[in-house]
Amino acid sequence: MNSYFNFKNTTKALCKEALCLCKEQFDQIEEISRLNQERTLKSFLDCKVSESHFSSTTGYGYSDRGREVLDEVYKQIFDAEAALVRHNFVSGTHALTVALFGILRPDDTMLCVTGTPYDTIKSVIGFDDKTKKDQGRIVDFGIKYEQTDLLDNGEIDIERIKKDLKRRPKLVYIQRSKGYSLRRSLLVEDIEKICKITREISPDSIIMVDNCYGEYVQTKEPLSVGADLIVGSMIKNPGAGITPTGGYIAGKKDLVQLCANRLTTPATGGEDGATLFQNREMFMGAFHAPKAVGEALKTSVFASALMQLAGFEVFPKFNEKRGDIVQLIKLGDENKLIKFCQAIQSYSPIDSFLTPEPWDMPGYNCKIIMSSGSFTMGSSIEISADAPLREPYCVFLQGGIDFNSAKIAVMKAFEAI
Ligand SMILES: *Cc1c(COP(=O)(O)O)cnc(C)c1O
């Protein structure tokens, strides 16, 4: 143990025990990172990424070679026909919104088969309040929303999905990560199962996956098991904490084209958009992402083991198979929740001296506390903890591009409660 941080002897002992428990999981994580890094390196070589791709365009951004090659790189990594990777997406929510509006037309039906979607996406669709005046949400365009609820144990309801698919929705929507819910995050194997039954019952449905927090957690991505479109945020897994902003959409060529037409214009699609000196960091993020995700996974597995040893309920358990980088710890009361998040902030590399407070964050319908002492504001591939202030007072811990330092933040958060 280091001498820069004064941990209690009991904390040190419990950590040692937790690390012993994690050994097998850490080996598996290393192996997954290694395979994903190989795929990434191969893509860089095949696409002949060059220093010249780091230069930039302004104005319309026509013929930006860096932008084009970056799309090629992600296309190969994600096993896609096409990819649209842009700093112009302001968030993951924006990329998902562009994809929904890019694909859906009036009278179409979107069926979400993984229960209630992530808070911000719920606000984008607008199904919970149809009485509100036009706000440009999905339902305001005469697009129908349907949902297959999860089973009481939080698992996907395959039998019910089969029934709902008989109505042949235009879009089947899958959320890989749990978001701010208590369900299990989907494994790529679960997504494969949903894709198979969709192809059997409703072959023309488009299968779209909200891939946030899932990239590089396993050795395959959803496009390799039958999904048509995946969407995510560059300030989560695929940006490695290096890419400063943006999002991606990848998948079937015609669908990605429709999304590009929506992001820019039907006249230009993915052919314009100045890169404003973002290319180098976009490429660097792409290259370092498998390693960063591995470090984040180690942080989650360690936190899970430590908090379980301390008697807290944790999801998933340290030795359970993971579909995303998120670790959930049931703290049970508001005060512990706030203390935990504040301690994570206090031992993060940036803004450690600030104290996060719960606030009414846009897009969410209850107060949220969010610690993110990160190089990129709000980046949650860097060590971060956040929580909606509602029952059952669970904290969502994720990220840690460097396990050694993230571990210190976790240990301090443990001591704080
Ligand atoms: C983070 C997240 C989003 C939205 O991404 P932002 O970049 O925060 O807008 C959507 N879905 C899931 C499951 C997420 O975890």
The ligand as an SDF file (V2000), in Angstrom:
LIG
                    3D

 15 15  0  0  0  0  0  0  0  0999 V2000
  -25.3140    7.5250  -20.9740 C   0  0  0  0  0  0  0  0  0  0  0  0
  -26.4040    6.7950  -21.6190 C   0  0  0  0  0  0  0  0  0  0  0  0
  -27.1860    7.3820  -22.6160 C   0  0  0  0  0  0  0  0  0  0  0  0
  -27.0750    8.8170  -23.0120 C   0  0  0  0  0  0  0  0  0  0  0  0
  -25.8200    9.2690  -23.2140 O   0  0  0  0  0  0  0  0  0  0  0  0
  -25.4020   10.7970  -22.8940 P   0  0  0  0  0  0  0  0  0  0  0  0
  -24.1130   10.9210  -23.5810 O   0  0  0  0  0  0  0  0  0  0  0  0
  -25.3170   10.9270  -21.4140 O   0  0  0  0  0  0  0  0  0  0  0  0
  -26.4730   11.6630  -23.4710 O   0  0  0  0  0  0  0  0  0  0  0  0
  -28.1600    6.6100  -23.2130 C   0  0  0  0  0  0  0  0  0  0  0  0
  -28.3610    5.3390  -22.8420 N   0  0  0  0  0  0  0  0  0  0  0  0
  -27.6480    4.7500  -21.8730 C   0  0  0  0  0  0  0  0  0  0  0  0
  -27.9290    3.3370  -21.5120 C   0  0  0  0  0  0  0  0  0  0  0  0
  -26.6430    5.4580  -21.2370 C   0  0  0  0  0  0  0  0  0  0  0  0
  -25.9230    4.8610  -20.2750 O   0  0  0  0  0  0  0  0  0  0  0  0
  1  2  1  0
  2  3  1  0
  2 14  2  0
  3  4  1  0
  3 10  2  0
  4  5  1  0
  5  6  1  0
  6  7  2  0
  6  8  1  0
  6  9  1  0
 10 11  1  0
 11 12  2  0
 12 13  1  0
 12 14  1  0
 14 15  1  0
M  END
$$$$
